[in-house]
Amino acid sequence: MSTLDYKYSSLLKVSMPLMVSGFIQSIVLLTDSAFLSRYSTLSFDAVGNAGLLFITCYMILVGLGDGTQIILARRIGEKNTRKIPHVFSSALVLQFVFAALLFLALFFYAPKWLISISHDQTIGTLQGDFLSVRAFAFFPSCLFLVIQAYFLAKGKTWPVLFSAVLTALSNIVLDYSLIFGNFGLPELGVKGAALASTISDVIGMLSMVVLFMLDRESRLFRFRFFSWESVKNILRVSSPLMLQGSIALGTWTLFFMMLEQRGVFELTVSQNIRSIYFLAFVPVWGFAGTTKTYVSQYLGSGKADLIPIIQKRIQLLTTLFLFITFHGAVFYPETLVQLINPQEAYVEKSAAILRLISLSVILYGLVSVYYQTIQGSGNTLYSLCIEITTVLIYITSCHLFINVFSFDIYWVWTVEYIYFGVIGIMSFLYLRNSNWKTKII
């Protein structure tokens, strides 16, 4: 296993499969939203909110996977491949433990809690129906994320793309079948959407297992299913990532819960934005994984002086691909909204908000590189501090805009500029004024 070079072609070779994978997942999200909005508005709103709660919990597993990726990439940069099987096996055990805990929370407790806090009891019940099925997806995901971390640490991203394509195609077909009751299957509505996504996750996991078994270097693994040294190291690096990922998505979940208290119109408009907004995350998240791998590998190989060049190149590429994936928010937002939700009552306001927040997406693309550099260097505790500070400012702003000043939903969405601006400033100042390159993991 060798260190990656930093030519534009190499950066794209690592990033493109991740971006295509993210794009496919965004198309799946758009398809899910389009199906549900045509099934019923309340189902569309309920799955939007419940889906955010699921992703909030799922980010705990993602953070554990990101920490595993960072450690594996560092070992590759150090040419210390002997420890890779130990890290992999220990991460797998940890993932399963957390998956079981999250399943128990969402399956047994979340449905009742959502009903108790929902302004609209029908939406609360539908959210519980969704999560009681979707909670089972944590188990295939824990294995998927460890194998993904292994491939990403090596810079081998095409297996992630292949699995994403298979998962997406399965989800679209199953959604159409199980939500509406097509192809002789029962009409399950919200539960059908959850079941379709969960079965698709199992299919994606099985494809990753097959690709892992076929990988030439993985055949050299001699598995040890528990290593205290690896477990402690993984938790030390991953725990801040697990917290900050769930905090970040949890904050957005809280934002939408606040909007649910305002009324169905504000919530539905915002769910339209949420569905389309994930198109903007395609290049950002694609280059986020690339940034972490490059930073960790180059620090491990003693080439930290090249990281600023890598940062600038990733920022340029991120901005270019953001224009490609999200230009519709500026030039034809009405068309995008109508694809998601054709009801005329929501189109004009949703389109106006898309135009308003389009520049915040560019800001996100630029500052994300600095934030991912901190994570890739292993200074995850500091990235957690940055996330917590940003979230406190964001939540305060949301409360003021929604509950105190009762701003129109158009102006409420300006909180996105606050979030990205604060996290960008704090990340840049940390990289400029600290000894982040000396972190040992």
N, C-alpha and C positions, 0 to 999 in steps of 0.2 A: 504494500500500500504506500503510495507516494503522495507528496504534497502537491496540491493543485497549483497551476500557474494562474496569473491574474490578467491575461489577455482578455479583451472584450469577448472574443469567441468562446473562451473557457468559462467566463462568467455567465454567458448566455447558455452554454451547454449545461451548466448546473441549474440555472434558473428557469429555463424554458419549460422543462417538464413540470416543474412546480407551478408555474404560472398557468400552463394549460390545464393541469390538474385543478387548480383553484378556479379557473374559468368554467370548467365542466361542473364543479360543485356549485358555482354561482348559478349556472343554467338550471341545475337541479332545483335549487332554492326558488328561482323564478318560476319554474314549472310547477313546483308544489304550490306556490302562492297563487298562480293562475288557476290551477285546478280548484283550490279551496275557495277562492273568491267567487268562483262560478257555482260552487256547491252551496255556500251560504256565507254571508258577511260575518256572522258570529263565529263560525268555524275558522274563517280566515284570521280574525282577530285573536281567537283563543290559541290556535296553533302558533301564531307569531309570538305571543307572550310565553307560552309554555316551551316553545322551541328555544327561546332565549335562556330560560331557566335551565333547560337541559344542557345547552352549550356552556353556560356558566360552570356547571358541575364538570362537564367534559373537559374544560380547560385545566382542571386539576391533573387529569391524565396527560393532557398535552404538555403541561409544564414539566411533568416527570419525563416525558419523552424528549423534550428540548434539552433538559439537563443531561440525559443519557447521550444525546447527540453531541453536546459540547464536550463531554468527557471522552467519548469515542474519537472525536475529531482531534482532540489534544493528544491522545495516545498515538494516533496515526502520524501526527506532526512530529512526535518525539521518537518515532520508529519503535515504539514499545507495544507491538501488536500482541505480545504474549498475554497481556491483561485484558484484551478485548472480550474474549469469551466470558471471563469473570464478571465484567461490567454488564454484558448482555443478559446473562442468566439472572443476576441479582436484580436488574431492572425489571425483568419479567415477573419475578415474585412480587416485587413492590407494586407493580401495576395491577396485578390480580387482587391484592389486598385492598387497594384503594377502590378498585372497580366494585368489589363486593360491598364496601361501606357506602359508596354512592348509590348503588342499586337499592340498598335497604332504605336509605333516606328518601329517594324519589318514589319508590314503589309503595311504601307504607305511610309516609308522613306528608309528602308534598301535596297529594290531592286534597286532603282535608284542610290543610293550611291555605291553599289557594281559594277554596270555596269561602273560607272564613274572612278573607281580606278583599274579595272581589266586590266591586260596586254592582256589577251585573252577575247574578248567580248562575245564569246559563253559561256565560263565558267561563266562570270559575269551574263549573262541572265539566265542561268540555276540555279545559286545561288538564284536569285530573285524569280524564279518560285517555288523553294523549300520553301523559307521563307514565301511566300505569303499564303501558306497552313499551314505550320508548326506553324505559329504564333498563331493559334487558340488553340494550346495545352496548352497555359499558363492557361487557365480557368479551365480545369479539374485538372491541376497540383496543383493549389493553395489549393484546398480542400484536395487532396491526401497528400500533404506535412504536413498540420496541423494534420491530423489524424495519419500520420506516426510519427510525433514528439511526440504525446501522447503515442503511443505504445512503442516507443524507450525509452522515459523517464521512463516508468515502467519496462523496460528490457524485454518486451513482443514482441519478434521480428518475431514470426512465421506468423502473419498476413502480414507483409511486404514481407516475402518469398512467401506466397500464391498469393498475388497480383502480384508479379514479374513474377511468373510462368505463370499466366493467361495473363498478358500483353505480355510476350515474345512469347508465343504460338500464340496469336492473330496476333502479328506483323509479325512473320515469314510467316504465311499463307497469310496474306493480302499483304505483300511485293511481294511474288511470284505471287499473283493474279494480283495486280495492276501495278507493274513495267512492266511485260511482256504481260499482257492481257490474263491470264489463267482463266479457270473456267467460261468462258463466260463474264468476266469483260473487260472493255476497257484497252488498253495499254497506260498507262499514264507516264511511265518512271520516271523522277525525281519527278514530282508531285505525282505520285503513291506512291513513297517511303515516301514522306511527309504525304500523306493522310493515309497510312497504320499505320505509327507511331502515328499520332494524334488520329485515331479511337482506337488504342490499349491503348493509355493513358486514354481515356474515359472509356474503359472497366476496366482498373486497378483502376481508381478512384471509379467506382461504386462498385467494389468488396470491397474496403476499407470502403466505407460508410456502406455496409451491415455488415461487421465485427465489425465496431465501434458500430452500433446499437445493435449488439448481445452481446457486452462486458458488463459484469455484472456491473462494476463500472461506466461506462459511463451513465448508466440508472439513476444514482443519480444526473446527471447534471441538474442544473436549469440555463438555458442560459440567460446571459445578453450580448447583442450584442455590447455593447460599454462600456468600462471602461477606463477613461482617465489614471488612475494609471497604469493599465495593459498595455495600449498602449505605454505610455512613457517608461515603464520598458522594454518592448519587443524591442522597437526601440533603446533604450540605449545599450542593450546587442547585438541585432542583426545587427544594422547598420554597425559596423566594419566587421562582418562576411559577410554581403551582399556585401560590397565593396571588401573585400579581395578575396572572391570567384570569383567574376566577373573579378577582376584584374588578378588573377592567370590564369583563362581560357582565358581572353582577351589577355594576353601576348602570350599564345600559338597560339591564332588566328592570332595575329600580326606576329608571327614567320612564320606561313604558308603563310600569305599574302606576306611576304618578299620572300619566296621560289617560290611563283607563278610568281614573277617578274623574277626569274632566268630561268624558263622554265618548260615545261610539265614533263620532265624526273625527275628533282629534286623534283617537287611537287608530282608526282605519287609514287616515292620511299618513300617519307616521309609520304604519306597517308597510304601506306602499313604498315609502322612502327606504325603510330598512331592507326590503327585498332587493331594490335596485342598488342600494349603497354597497352591497357585497361585491358588485362588479369592480368598484374602486379598490377593494382589498386584494384583488387578484394579483397585480404586480407587486404591491407592497408586501404581501405575505410570501410571495414567491421569492423575492429578493431578501426577505427577512431570514429565511432558512439558509440562503446562500451566504449572507453576511456572517451569521453565527459560525458556519463551517469554516469560512476563510479566515476570520479573525482567530478562531481557536487553533486552526492548523498553523497559521503564520506565527502566532505567539509560541506555539510548541516547537517550531523549527528555528526560532531565534531571528525571525525576519519582521519584527514589529515595525521597523521604519517604512515598510512598504504599505502598511495598513491605510494611511491617509490617501494614497493613490487609489487603492481599492474602494475606499469610501466614495470618492468623487466619481469614479466610474459607475458604481452602483446607483448613486443618486441621479446621474444623467440617464442611465437606462431605465430607472424607475419612472422618472418624469415622462420619458418618451412613451413607455408602455401604459402609463396612466391616461395619457391622451387617447391612445388607441382604444382602451377598454371603457373609458368613462366620458368620452366626448359627447355622447348622446345626452348627457345631463344638461349640457349647455345648448346644443343645437336642435335637439328634438325630444325634449323631456316628456311632452304630452304623449308621444308615441310609445315611449318606454312605459309610462304609467298605465296606458290603456292595455298594454300587453299583460300587465299584472292584474289590473282591476278595471274592467271596462265601464264601471258605473260612473256616469258623468258627474255626479255630485262631488266626487273626490279628485277628479283629474286636474282641474285648474290649480287648486291649492297645492297639490302634490308636486306638480311641475314647477311652480314658483319656488318651492323649497329646494328642489333639486338644483335649480340655477343658483340659488343663494349659497348653498354649501359646496359648490363645485371647487372653489379655490381652497377650501379647507382640506380637500383631498390631496391637492398638490403639496400643501404644507405638510400633511401627514407623510407623504412619500419621501420628502427631504429629511424630516426629523427622525423618521423611523430608523434610518441607517445609523444615526448616532446612538439611539436607544439599543438597537440590536448589537452594536459594537460592545456596549457595556455588558450585555448578556453573554456574548460570545467570548469575552475575556474571562468569564467566570466570576465577575463582580456582581453576582445576582442579588446580593443583599442590598447593594446600593440602588440597583434598578428597581427593587421592591420599594425602597424608600421614595424614589422618584414617583413611582406609580401611586403610592398611597397619598402623597402630597397632592398630586394632580387630581386624583379622584375626590379628595375632600373639597378642593376648590370647585370641581365640576358639579358635585352633588349640591353644594351650597348654591351655586348658580342656578341649577335646575329647580331647586326649591323656591328660590326667589322669583324666577321667571314664571313658574307654573302656579304656585300656591299663594305667593304674596302679591306680586304685581299683576298676575292673571294676564300675561302677554298673549297675544294672538299666537297660534301654533306656528305661524311663519317666523316670528321673532324668537320663539322658544328654541328653534333649531340652531340659532347662532351659538349655542353652548358648545358646538363642535369646534369652533375656532378657539374657544377658551381651553378645551382639553388638549388639542394638538399643539397650541402655542405654549402652554405651560410645560408639557412633557418635552418639547423640543428645546426650550431655553435651559431647563434643568439638565438635560442630557449633554448638551453642548458645553455648559459650564463645568460639569463633572469631568468630561474628557479633557478639557483644557487645563484644569487645575488640580488633577490628582495623578497618582502613580499607578494608573489602572493596568499598565502593561506588565507589571511585576507580579501579578496574581498567579499563584501556583495552585493547580487543581489535580 
